[in-house]
């Protein structure tokens, strides 16, 4: 009898340990948290790359979507997330995390059709643990874009920067179509929330990578880095993983518009605006620390 009790206790202990490990890993997987930035740990490489692979049939083609980033040394947690937009609307996301690692790479293949402008922005994050419960972080953004021309009048082709007159014309056509659509959405959001645009600097989310090494208007580079880290923490919880409405429904970000980031000219706060696939409008607010 005692032997059975001992075996039962051991079994329960093992189950508890397994459950704790599962809960720990699941919690890590679903969290990007901004911690004070570590001035001694930096990304040595960070990139997002979009490449036209092939034409799958007469109506479709495949784009390879890759992100990779590395640090000089392993850290407690590495996590990367990436957003892929086509003509101004989110078509896919992916994320990857790994403990005790310095490198991460993600590859995905996307099928599409018709001429399009693809844009992808990625956030590369590292969580660094030190003794005495000191936690710091490191971060970097990367970006890439790709124009794919799928016309019955010419072979399938792609470019990142136009090299010929024909590519310049296609870039103008695709940019004009995308900008028309997205500007209508952004203007609708600004009217809906009655935001006085003269008091803000407006930045598309896909352009945030430019502030890896340049300060946001009204902020120092250090303040910019902190603001961006907190911004991506909020975007991960309230956009990447889905937006939770007041009724508790979580709506996928897929087919939502590129978010518009508004930086208050007094540098006291920023606002993020986007529209979900069902037409719902969303406003996120972040106070800036100076």
Buried (B, 14 or more C-beta within 10 A) or exposed (E): EEEEEEEEEEEEEEEEEEEEEEEEEEEBBEBBBBBEBBEEBBBEEBBBBBEBEEBEEEEEBBBBBBBBBBBEEBBBBBBBBBBBBBBBBBBBBBBBBBBEBBEBEBEBEBEBBEBBBBBBBBBBBBBBEEEEEEBBBBBBBBBBBBBBBBEEEEEEBBBEEBEEEEBEEBBEBBEEBBBEBBEEBBEBBBEEEEBEEEEBBBBBBBBBBEBBEEBBEBBEEEBBBBBBBBBBBBBBBBBBBBBEEEEEEEBBBEEBBBBBBBBBEEBEBBBBBBBBBEEEBBEBEBEBEE
